[in-house]
Amino acid sequence: MHLFTYYILLFLIINLTFASFSISIYVVPSSSPLNGGEDGTLEYPFSTVEQARDYLRTIIRSSFRRVALYPTYHFVKHHTLIFDERDHFTIYTAMTRDEQNRIRLSRKTNFIELDFPIISGGIHLTNLINDKGIWNSVVPVSLSAVTQLFVNGHRATRSRLPATSYFTYEKGLDNRTRLAYQGFIYRENQFDNITLSSTSTTEFIIYHSYTASRHYFSKIFPQNRTITFSNPCLSVIGNTSIIKQSGQRFHLENVYEGMLNEEGSFYFDSITQILYYHPRKNESLQTTIIILPILETILSIIKVHQMEWNSIGIEHSAWMISKINKTIPIDGRAAADYLDKSIVAVYLRNSSQIKFNNIEIAHTAGYAIQIDRKCEHINIENSRIYDLGAGGVRIGIGAKKNESESSELIKNIIVRNCTLYDGGHLFPMGVGILLQRATINVLITENSIYQFFHTAIQIGWSWSYDESSSYNHSISFNYIHHIGQYLLSDLAGIYTCGLLNGTLITNNVLHDIYGYFLYDWGVYLADGTSQLMITNTIVYNTGSAAFTMIYGFNNTFQNNILARSSNQSDGALSLYRRESLSHLSFTFQHNIVYDIVNESGRWIFQVQAPDPFSSPLVIMNYNCYFNLYGNMMIFGLGRLVFSEWQETNHDTNSIIDDPLFIDADSHCNFFNLNIDSPAVKELDFKPIQQLSQWKPGC
């Protein structure tokens, strides 16, 4: 269906649905509610969403009721907005223009006009004082830490040192002791001009490979330049096997000196409960809107059947709002992905037929949405999810396999036509869409996903040949770009692991996947990935191979384009075989590999295996290989030239020839093929559809 036609039909359906409502409830915030006089009408609307919810719970209903919100901030303030089995058949949406016009003018003076209603987990700070150019405010005593602040709709910078780059430590501590998990040896004079206190909430953010950990200062020992933290990391700091992947980098957050030096940054003094903000030159106390998040979860939907959220924003979720235990590990990966319940703005469990349409979830501390156990028929469509502390949408169970999974399945989930971007502000390993265990029939399609530090889409969660309980998924027509952004390592545009029976990855476009160090792949088939089909997908501009596989069996790459990938040694396609099992790793047929590295003897298909004399168990045929400079290309474990490679019964019907991309000289166009392309004429390559979301440029 054409996208425009789809929207027209959607508009008609929504309006017909509204017309069929026998009742509409209205919510307009007020600083002076009528104390019981509200009845939810336009004349006397409810002041809070909670009031509307509680009123509807008193009505016996078998059809939908509409709750219409005025386009302004709806601050939840005190606790998570919880919906349960009493809240079926409800649609929460924005007022129509006519309904807005009928609201009394006297009420409209109490709030900020917006384009759409926003349910906020924060508070509007209005008691700021200007003290010599630095604004300050006393925040509620319940907040023992302030990790985020939003100013005029944008994330303010949490004061940090250095302001834009990183410190590096000299080395880790003796890994035979527990101190190796909670300290390092710093460089000479590194902390001479920085105030460190064990009573403050200054944090050390330490980068490892694919994750980061957050630590609180404990002690410093100048005699041997050792610093220790009150809370450990989950792995050894400065692990010698990942030095290159981590760069031994770290930075400090919530530093008073950093706030003084940087406009647009904030600092929180946990002793005095004073929040300091260094305003930008164009900001004034009279017109600047500052929102401080106080709720970790804004909406909780449990045991709800049939509910819709339409044309509404859900914003400003918090992290660490309760009393801090400074001894627990705060490994970013664990906080974002491994905990049973993420730090998340919208949480769903044991619910069905829930629709999120044309919503905006932004300014979060963790994930935007988590779809947890026993959920089915959940749709997230036509929505924007951005400015995220971790990732976008998390579906499934992150814990290890358990016997109850079969009774807790999450199934028939759709994420369609959404834009997810700008993630990882607190936990940089957050994933755009994370698809984990106990998931069946998930459709991720027509989305744009970009500006994440780790991975855009991750599927599966077993890292072995064990049953992953993640299958029958379709990842299609997604536009994925600018992933990694040179911060973390061991990442990908699409990352898979475990048995993925019935899962299809098709018609996606991925480009500009660059990590801090190598190991930045386009599509990464990690440990145990098996029974996966990847077709009609274009991958270009990657730091490492466009496709890589660690180990697994019976995967298929067919009718894909791999272009302009790594100038490193792993070429366009790589296989890291950590085992010698006699099974088929993958089939690679009817693909185009377009290489632009000016290096003779370029290793196009790299193989690393435990046995240097073993040949890779792969089927490769009917492929088109091309190096822009006509340089010799080599293949396989034996580093063979193409003719030698063919003699091993691989690529016997493949060719080395220019695939004839249209306007290929620019290197910045889509990969449309000339009608005379040898890949089409001789190898039966099927031209790949250009995505509607795709934008030209390098």
CORDA-V916341 format. One record per residue. PSI is psi in whole degrees, 0 to 359 (* if undefined). Layout:
BEGIN
PSI + PSI
END
This chain:
BEGIN
135 + 142 + 320 + 316 + 320 + 314 + 322 + 313 + 319 + 317 + 315 + 319 + 314 + 315 + 323 + 323 + 315 + 319 + 333 + 351 + 135 + 347 + 142 + 141 + 140 + 143 + 122 + 114 + 147 + 139 + 347 + 74 + 165 + 6 + 56 + 349 + 349 + 140 + 7 + 3 + 170 + 329 + 321 + 70 + 158 + 155 + 340 + 157 + 324 + 319 + 316 + 315 + 312 + 325 + 315 + 333 + 342 + 354 + 126 + 125 + 148 + 5 + 169 + 145 + 146 + 130 + 114 + 126 + 140 + 144 + 83 + 184 + 131 + 95 + 124 + 324 + 292 + 326 + 163 + 140 + 106 + 133 + 141 + 201 + 351 + 0 + 27 + 165 + 53 + 139 + 126 + 126 + 182 + 151 + 151 + 165 + 321 + 319 + 321 + 318 + 339 + 356 + 136 + 137 + 327 + 330 + 329 + 347 + 354 + 354 + 174 + 128 + 134 + 173 + 334 + 159 + 142 + 121 + 117 + 137 + 18 + 186 + 147 + 115 + 118 + 0 + 31 + 146 + 136 + 113 + 95 + 43 + 352 + 125 + 146 + 156 + 141 + 126 + 163 + 143 + 339 + 342 + 103 + 352 + 146 + 112 + 349 + 152 + 139 + 125 + 120 + 42 + 7 + 152 + 122 + 156 + 126 + 124 + 132 + 158 + 134 + 164 + 318 + 347 + 214 + 152 + 161 + 137 + 164 + 312 + 168 + 177 + 173 + 115 + 6 + 357 + 162 + 338 + 338 + 341 + 353 + 41 + 174 + 173 + 120 + 168 + 157 + 134 + 15 + 327 + 20 + 324 + 26 + 131 + 117 + 135 + 138 + 348 + 355 + 173 + 27 + 136 + 144 + 118 + 113 + 130 + 133 + 238 + 281 + 9 + 179 + 154 + 153 + 134 + 150 + 140 + 139 + 294 + 158 + 139 + 94 + 331 + 329 + 20 + 49 + 135 + 139 + 158 + 156 + 335 + 140 + 168 + 163 + 349 + 168 + 131 + 129 + 26 + 124 + 338 + 347 + 23 + 313 + 326 + 333 + 332 + 8 + 41 + 153 + 161 + 168 + 142 + 155 + 59 + 126 + 316 + 325 + 322 + 319 + 327 + 346 + 116 + 146 + 13 + 160 + 159 + 139 + 124 + 107 + 345 + 312 + 350 + 28 + 131 + 129 + 138 + 130 + 101 + 155 + 162 + 330 + 9 + 140 + 154 + 329 + 329 + 348 + 132 + 116 + 124 + 129 + 116 + 141 + 348 + 131 + 316 + 128 + 312 + 135 + 121 + 107 + 127 + 37 + 137 + 120 + 100 + 147 + 142 + 122 + 130 + 43 + 148 + 146 + 113 + 163 + 65 + 156 + 171 + 138 + 53 + 341 + 179 + 127 + 133 + 104 + 14 + 349 + 147 + 138 + 71 + 128 + 320 + 316 + 316 + 328 + 321 + 330 + 336 + 149 + 320 + 120 + 164 + 111 + 144 + 319 + 122 + 131 + 140 + 141 + 44 + 159 + 155 + 54 + 130 + 131 + 113 + 131 + 45 + 166 + 120 + 123 + 166 + 53 + 164 + 332 + 230 + 157 + 309 + 138 + 124 + 107 + 197 + 146 + 33 + 146 + 153 + 58 + 125 + 130 + 111 + 151 + 40 + 165 + 126 + 114 + 172 + 70 + 140 + 327 + 253 + 193 + 283 + 126 + 123 + 124 + 188 + 127 + 344 + 171 + 162 + 137 + 162 + 340 + 359 + 320 + 337 + 2 + 24 + 146 + 120 + 158 + 61 + 140 + 129 + 108 + 138 + 44 + 156 + 119 + 124 + 167 + 64 + 176 + 26 + 326 + 322 + 92 + 347 + 8 + 143 + 143 + 302 + 117 + 118 + 110 + 212 + 164 + 40 + 136 + 138 + 63 + 129 + 118 + 107 + 145 + 28 + 157 + 126 + 121 + 166 + 52 + 149 + 342 + 285 + 147 + 308 + 126 + 134 + 136 + 164 + 31 + 335 + 36 + 187 + 4 + 155 + 124 + 347 + 37 + 104 + 169 + 44 + 155 + 121 + 105 + 145 + 34 + 144 + 112 + 125 + 160 + 64 + 146 + 304 + 33 + 22 + 308 + 175 + 172 + 64 + 176 + 169 + 308 + 129 + 125 + 158 + 150 + 179 + 127 + 55 + 131 + 12 + 134 + 129 + 114 + 145 + 38 + 155 + 127 + 135 + 161 + 66 + 103 + 122 + 188 + 316 + 183 + 201 + 46 + 89 + 161 + 294 + 124 + 109 + 95 + 190 + 121 + 0 + 124 + 155 + 38 + 138 + 127 + 120 + 155 + 36 + 140 + 128 + 124 + 159 + 73 + 149 + 324 + 201 + 149 + 315 + 134 + 152 + 135 + 291 + 157 + 187 + 149 + 45 + 152 + 126 + 116 + 132 + 50 + 164 + 125 + 114 + 147 + 42 + 182 + 134 + 10 + 187 + 347 + 4 + 213 + 329 + 132 + 148 + 115 + 95 + 109 + 15 + 167 + 26 + 144 + 71 + 162 + 124 + 304 + 162 + 130 + 101 + 148 + 41 + 159 + 127 + 115 + 106 + 134 + 17 + 125 + 76 + 118 + 141 + 29 + 128 + 96 + 314 + 104 + 139 + 130 + 130 + 157 + 333 + 110 + 347 + 359 + 147 + 147 + 137 + 81 + 158 + 118 + 124 + 160 + 39 + 153 + 119 + 143 + 134 + 127 + 329 + 5 + 18 + 155 + 139 + 147 + 158 + 145 + 180 + 327 + 5 + 63 + 146 + 167 + 316 + 322 + 321 + 318 + 329 + 344 + 13 + 30 + 143 + 36 + 334 + 15 + 166 + 157 + 109 + 156 + 121 + 350 + 61 + 142 + 131 + 39 + 339 + 333 + 335 + 8 + 9 + 177 + 167 + 55 + 143 + 142 + 149 + 341 + 13 + 128 + 335 + 324 + 313 + 320 + 334 + 2 + 33 + 136 + 118 + 141 + 136 + 134 + 128 + 144 + 333 + 342 + 139 + 138 + 161 + 158 + *
END
